[in-house]
Amino acid sequence: MSQFDNQYAASSASTHRGAFNAGLRSYMLGVYNYMTLGVALTGAVAYIIYTMMVTTDASQAVVTLKGGTMLTQLGYLLMISPLKWVVMLMPLLFILVMSFARMSAANAQIVFWAFATVMGVSMSSIFVVFNLGSIFQIFFLSAAAFASLSLYGYTTKKDLSGLGSFLIMGLVGLFLASIVNMFLQASALQFAISVIGVLVFAGLTAYDTQRIKDEYFMVAGDREATAHASIFGALTLYLDFVNMFMMLLNLLGDRE
C-alpha cells in the first residue's frame, strides 16, 4: 500500500471515529435530557398535588395529622385510604409495561412521560411528611452525588459489569424488605433499608451509565433503535436518581 493510501486510510478511520464519538455524545445528551425533564415533571406534579392535599381552612379539612397538618379529601385518599396502595404501586405497573411490552420509540416516550406524572402523584406525600427546606437540600445533595457517580461511570476505563449481578441482588433484597416493612413499620429496618439503598443506587448509577454508554455500540446507525434505547436509558437513570433521593431523604430529612 502506498503512503497516500496509508494516509487516506488513517484519515478515514479518524473521521469515522470522530463521527462515532459525536453520535455517542448526542445519544448520552438525549438520555440525560429525558431523565432531567422526567425528574422535573415528577417534582412539579408532586408539588401541585401536595397543594391540593393540604389546607389551612378547618372547614375543608377531612382529617388532621399528628403534627397539625390538615388534609383535604384528596389528601385523605392519597395518604390514609386504601387508595394509597394503588397510588404507591401504580409506577411499578408502568415499569413492567415499559420493560416487557413491545412499543415504538414514540409510544415509549409517551409512556415515560405518563410514568413520570404518576410518580409525581405517588411522591406528593413527601411534602406532607418532610420539611420543605430539607427536601430541597437532600435533592441538591442527591443531584450532586448522581452527577459525580454518572460521570465516573461514563469516563472510567474500568469494566463495571462485574458489579451488575451483585447490585441486582441487592435491589431485589431492598424491594422485598420494603414490602415487608410496609406492614411492620419497623424504624430499625427502615434505617437499614435506607443505608443499603443509598449504596446500591450509588453503585447502580455508575454501572447503568456505563451500560447505557456501551449499548450505543449496538444501536448506532439505527435511528429508531437509538431513540428507543435513549428513552429506556433515561428511565433507568431516572429510577436510580429518584430512589437514591428517597433513601437519602429517609436517612437525613427533617420530618414535619
C-alpha positions as CSV (number, residue, x, y, z in Angstrom):
1,M,0.0,0.0,0.0
2,S,1.4,3.4,-0.9
3,Q,2.0,6.2,1.5
4,F,-1.0,8.0,0.1
5,D,-3.2,5.0,0.7
6,N,-2.0,4.7,4.3
7,Q,-2.7,8.4,4.9
8,Y,-6.2,8.1,3.3
9,A,-7.0,5.0,5.5
10,A,-5.8,6.8,8.6
11,S,-7.8,9.9,7.7
12,S,-11.0,7.8,7.0
13,A,-10.6,5.9,10.4
14,S,-10.1,9.2,12.2
15,T,-13.2,10.7,10.5
16,H,-15.3,7.6,11.4
17,R,-14.1,7.7,15.0
18,G,-15.0,11.4,15.2
19,A,-18.5,10.8,13.8
20,F,-19.0,7.9,16.2
21,N,-17.9,9.9,19.2
22,A,-20.2,12.8,18.2
23,G,-23.0,10.3,17.9
24,L,-22.3,8.9,21.3
25,R,-22.2,12.4,22.9
26,S,-25.6,13.2,21.2
27,Y,-27.1,9.9,22.4
28,M,-26.0,10.4,26.0
29,L,-27.1,14.0,26.0
30,G,-30.5,12.8,24.9
31,V,-30.6,10.3,27.7
32,Y,-29.7,12.9,30.3
33,N,-32.2,15.4,28.8
34,Y,-35.1,12.9,29.0
35,M,-34.1,11.9,32.5
36,T,-33.8,15.5,33.7
37,L,-37.2,16.5,32.2
38,G,-38.7,13.4,33.7
39,V,-37.5,14.4,37.2
40,A,-38.7,18.0,36.7
41,L,-42.1,16.8,35.7
42,T,-42.3,14.5,38.7
43,G,-41.3,17.3,41.0
44,A,-43.8,19.7,39.6
45,V,-46.7,17.2,39.7
46,A,-45.8,16.2,43.2
47,Y,-45.8,19.8,44.5
48,I,-49.1,20.7,42.7
49,I,-50.8,17.6,44.1
50,Y,-49.4,18.5,47.6
51,T,-51.0,21.9,47.4
52,M,-54.3,20.2,46.8
53,M,-53.8,17.7,49.6
54,V,-53.5,20.2,52.5
55,T,-55.5,23.1,53.7
56,T,-55.4,25.8,56.3
57,D,-59.2,26.1,56.3
58,A,-60.6,23.8,59.0
59,S,-63.9,23.7,57.3
60,Q,-62.3,21.9,54.3
61,A,-60.2,19.5,56.4
62,V,-61.2,15.9,56.4
63,V,-58.6,14.8,58.9
64,T,-55.8,16.4,61.0
65,L,-52.5,14.7,61.3
66,K,-50.5,14.4,64.5
67,G,-48.3,17.4,63.6
68,G,-51.3,19.6,62.9
69,T,-51.4,19.4,59.1
70,M,-54.9,19.3,57.9
71,L,-55.7,17.1,54.9
72,T,-58.4,17.7,52.3
73,Q,-60.4,14.9,50.8
74,L,-57.7,14.3,48.2
75,G,-55.0,14.2,50.9
76,Y,-57.1,11.6,52.8
77,L,-57.4,9.5,49.7
78,L,-53.8,9.6,48.8
79,M,-52.3,9.2,52.3
80,I,-54.7,7.3,54.5
81,S,-57.4,5.5,52.5
82,P,-56.7,2.1,50.8
83,L,-56.3,4.1,47.5
84,K,-52.8,5.0,48.7
85,W,-51.6,1.4,47.9
86,V,-52.9,1.8,44.4
87,V,-51.0,5.1,44.0
88,M,-47.8,3.6,45.5
89,L,-47.8,0.5,43.3
90,M,-49.0,2.2,40.0
91,P,-45.5,3.3,39.0
92,L,-44.4,-0.3,39.2
93,L,-47.1,-1.2,36.6
94,F,-45.7,1.4,34.2
95,I,-42.2,0.0,34.7
96,L,-43.4,-3.5,33.9
97,V,-45.2,-2.3,30.8
98,M,-42.1,-0.5,29.5
99,S,-39.9,-3.4,30.3
100,F,-42.0,-6.2,28.6
101,A,-44.3,-4.6,26.1
102,R,-43.0,-4.1,22.6
103,M,-43.5,-0.5,21.6
104,S,-42.1,2.1,19.2
105,A,-39.8,4.9,20.5
106,A,-42.7,7.4,20.1
107,N,-45.0,5.2,22.3
108,A,-42.2,4.6,24.8
109,Q,-41.8,8.3,25.1
110,I,-45.5,8.8,25.9
111,V,-45.4,6.1,28.5
112,F,-42.3,7.6,30.0
113,W,-44.0,11.0,30.5
114,A,-47.1,9.3,31.9
115,F,-44.9,7.3,34.3
116,A,-43.1,10.5,35.5
117,T,-46.5,12.1,36.1
118,V,-47.8,9.1,38.1
119,M,-44.6,9.1,40.1
120,G,-45.3,12.7,40.9
121,V,-48.7,11.8,42.4
122,S,-47.1,8.9,44.3
123,M,-44.3,11.2,45.7
124,S,-46.6,14.1,46.6
125,S,-46.8,12.9,50.3
126,I,-43.1,13.7,50.9
127,F,-44.1,17.4,51.2
128,V,-46.5,16.5,54.0
129,V,-44.0,14.3,55.8
130,F,-40.8,16.2,55.4
131,N,-39.8,19.9,55.9
132,L,-39.7,21.7,52.6
133,G,-36.2,23.1,53.1
134,S,-34.9,19.7,53.9
135,I,-36.4,18.3,50.7
136,F,-34.6,20.8,48.6
137,Q,-31.3,20.3,50.5
138,I,-31.5,16.5,50.0
139,F,-32.5,16.9,46.4
140,F,-29.4,19.0,45.6
141,L,-27.2,16.6,47.6
142,S,-28.7,13.7,45.5
143,A,-28.2,15.6,42.3
144,A,-24.5,16.3,43.1
145,A,-23.9,12.7,44.1
146,F,-25.7,11.4,41.0
147,A,-23.7,13.7,38.6
148,S,-20.4,12.6,40.1
149,L,-21.3,8.9,40.0
150,S,-22.7,9.1,36.5
151,L,-19.6,11.0,35.3
152,Y,-17.4,8.3,36.8
153,G,-19.4,5.6,35.0
154,Y,-19.2,7.4,31.7
155,T,-15.4,8.2,31.9
156,T,-13.9,5.2,33.7
157,K,-11.9,2.6,31.8
158,K,-12.7,0.0,34.4
159,D,-15.3,-2.6,33.5
160,L,-18.1,-2.3,35.9
161,S,-20.1,-5.2,34.5
162,G,-19.0,-7.4,37.4
163,L,-21.0,-5.3,39.8
164,G,-24.2,-5.9,37.9
165,S,-25.3,-9.2,39.4
166,F,-24.3,-8.1,42.9
167,L,-26.2,-4.8,42.6
168,I,-29.3,-6.5,41.2
169,M,-29.3,-9.0,44.1
170,G,-29.2,-6.0,46.5
171,L,-32.0,-4.3,44.6
172,V,-34.2,-7.4,44.9
173,G,-33.4,-7.6,48.6
174,L,-34.3,-4.0,49.1
175,F,-37.6,-4.4,47.3
176,L,-38.6,-7.4,49.4
177,A,-37.5,-5.7,52.6
178,S,-39.5,-2.6,51.7
179,I,-42.6,-4.7,51.1
180,V,-42.3,-6.4,54.5
181,N,-41.7,-3.1,56.2
182,M,-44.9,-1.6,54.7
183,F,-46.7,-3.9,57.2
184,L,-44.1,-4.0,60.1
185,Q,-43.3,-0.2,60.1
186,A,-40.1,-1.0,61.9
187,S,-37.8,2.0,62.2
188,A,-34.6,-0.1,62.6
189,L,-35.5,-2.0,59.4
190,Q,-36.3,1.3,57.6
191,F,-32.9,2.7,58.6
192,A,-31.1,-0.4,57.3
193,I,-33.1,-0.2,54.0
194,S,-32.2,3.4,53.6
195,V,-28.5,2.9,54.3
196,I,-28.1,-0.1,52.0
197,G,-30.4,1.6,49.4
198,V,-28.1,4.6,49.1
199,L,-25.1,2.3,48.5
200,V,-27.0,0.1,46.0
201,F,-28.3,3.0,43.9
202,A,-25.0,4.8,44.0
203,G,-23.4,1.7,42.5
204,L,-26.2,1.3,40.0
205,T,-25.8,4.9,38.9
206,A,-22.2,4.3,37.8
207,Y,-22.9,0.8,36.5
208,D,-26.0,1.8,34.5
209,T,-24.3,4.8,33.0
210,Q,-21.5,2.6,31.6
211,R,-24.0,0.0,30.4
212,I,-26.1,2.7,28.6
213,K,-23.0,4.1,27.0
214,D,-21.9,0.6,25.8
215,E,-25.4,0.0,24.4
216,Y,-24.8,2.7,21.9
217,F,-22.3,0.4,20.1
218,M,-25.3,-1.9,19.4
219,V,-27.8,0.7,18.1
220,A,-25.5,3.2,16.4
221,G,-26.7,3.9,12.9
222,D,-30.3,2.8,13.6
223,R,-32.3,5.9,14.3
224,E,-35.4,4.1,15.7
225,A,-33.3,1.8,17.9
226,T,-31.2,4.7,19.1
227,A,-34.3,6.7,20.1
228,H,-35.8,3.7,21.8
229,A,-32.6,3.0,23.8
230,S,-32.3,6.7,24.7
231,I,-35.7,6.6,26.4
232,F,-35.1,3.4,28.3
233,G,-31.7,4.6,29.3
234,A,-33.4,7.8,30.7
235,L,-35.9,5.6,32.6
236,T,-33.0,3.6,34.2
237,L,-31.1,6.7,35.3
238,Y,-34.4,8.4,36.5
239,L,-35.1,5.4,38.7
240,D,-31.5,5.4,40.1
241,F,-31.7,9.1,40.9
242,V,-35.2,9.1,42.4
243,N,-34.6,6.1,44.6
244,M,-31.2,7.5,45.8
245,F,-33.0,10.7,46.6
246,M,-35.8,8.9,48.6
247,M,-33.2,6.8,50.5
248,L,-31.2,9.9,51.5
249,L,-34.4,11.8,52.4
250,N,-35.5,8.9,54.7
251,L,-32.0,9.0,56.3
252,L,-31.3,12.7,56.6
253,G,-34.6,14.5,56.0
254,D,-36.2,16.6,58.8
255,R,-39.7,15.4,59.4
256,E,-42.6,17.8,60.0
